[in-house]
Amino acid sequence: MHQATEPGSLEPFRLKSSSSQFLLQNLHRNLFRYDDKARLVPDLAESCERSKDKKTLTCQLKPHLKWSDGTPLTNRDFLKSYERILDPATKAPRADLLFSISGAEDLYRTGKGRLGVSLKGEHSLRFELTRLDPDFEHNLSSLILAPYREGLSSGPYRIQKWEKGQRIRLTRNDSYPNGFRTRPDVEILFIEDDGVALKLFEKGDLHFLRRLPTLYIPKFKKSAEFHWIPLLRLDYLGFGPRLKDQGRLREALSLSLNYEELQRIFHSEGRPGCTGLPPDWIGTEAPLCHGFDPARAKEALKSVEMKKLAPLRMIYSNAGGEDHRRAAEWEQDQWKKNLGLNVQVRGTENKIFLSELRRSGPDLFRRGVGADRPTCRAFLETFKTTHPDNVSQVTDPDFQKTLENLDRATTEAEEKKFCSEALNHLMRNDEFIPLGQMHFAILASRKFSGWTLNSMLSLDLSELKTSTGH
């Protein structure tokens, strides 16, 4: 296998990008894992049960859990990890996943208070929740909240050897209670260039290509090694603070992209310009989409004082590979051709990209919200006023009230209603340009089987085996 860069940390709660995701997902495990067909499946937990009022969750760990060195893995390890994530000094990027627990947010904000997690024996965890939070069990499947002890693993693999700057070799963790008992070793090479990785795959030096550039999809689409994974992911073009009060300019930029042309160029199944979220989340079969209308776009631009705003700047992360560069240059060309606007486009290393988003906010940016749970809330929480990634500063009180209602929804009908209302607001006010449902193209050698890659890009190697005949 390969990943773009060497991991900056093996602590799961520090995960900020997808580069090391596949590695960490197989070193660390949580109470649940998510399966696209079976949904939530117990992993380190044996069972979890809600109280009648839904505000208490009691989980029992599998008996005899052990870390990779053979020492006991107990409920206290989970609690210690939660406390560390909530410690203000840790600066964990997704500590908010624990905020439904009583006292969690106070701990994170002030470093003081009692966390509403109680232990019984070594195998019982009792969570006291301040609200119903129907997503909470999904949070307990997140890699980010997995228990952590330095140098050890709780998942199907452990690190056998790390050659700095070159590769990591994994061997099976015999203490992990699930999966295929004789799964083979795994080697992860550090390869930043997708083209180089593809050449190694074609030579047989790689068995799993984690991202096939769209230029090569026609060549490999009929191959038995080609896999086209539909993703639960919201990719979009966002608008920075300078465009917050420039509704007509946002409208012009949204209407001036030929979405069907973009779909053809990237062989997309989902139409760019549409949200790409599952229709059953919204309660309607008709997708929410922007249209291509250059005449209306030019009309909208007439009322904008561009001299005060020019030049517009757009950034994207190089972690998106060649496809993100090609898409950004296409968008730049569309705005020039259809609006006469010169937009400066720049790709940057992912850490710098994230820093710029939060520090200054470019005029336009390419952003992807990968799901940490398969719900509408997971995507829309990015636009909460309190969320650090609300770079577009969507602060409309009615919209924020809709998000609050979505958080409090207790029935499927309520969830669909408020999800639809929130998305309609974002689309109607041109708060973002969605890029449609994303699919992930990978190549996997038939020499190995048993791996699964779900719609949230979680790679499970616990059942990995060498295929018969290879």
Secondary structure, 3 states (H helix, E strand, C coil): CEECCCCCCCCHHHCCCCCCHHHHHHHCCCCEEEECCCEEEECCEEEEEECCCCCEEEEEECCCCECCCCCECCHHHHHHHHHHHHCCCCCCCCHHHHCCECCHHHHHHHCCCCCCEEEECCCEEEEEECCCCCCHHHHCCCHHHCCCCCCCCCCCEEEEEEECCCEEEEEECCCCCCCCCCCCCEEEEECCCHHHHHHHHHHCCCCEECCCCHHHHHHHCCCCCEEEEECCEEEEEEECHHHCCCHHHHHHHHHCCCHHHHHHHCCCCCCCCECCCCHHHHCCCCCCECCCCHHHHHHHHCCCCHHHCCCEEEEEEHHHHHHHHHHHHHHHHHHHHHHCCCEEEEEECHHHHHHHHHHCCCCEEEEEEECCCCCHHHHHHHHCCCCCCCCCCCCCHHHHHHHHHHHHCCCHHHHHHHHHHHHHHHHHCCCEEECCCCEEEEEECCCEECCEECCCCCEECCCCEECCCC
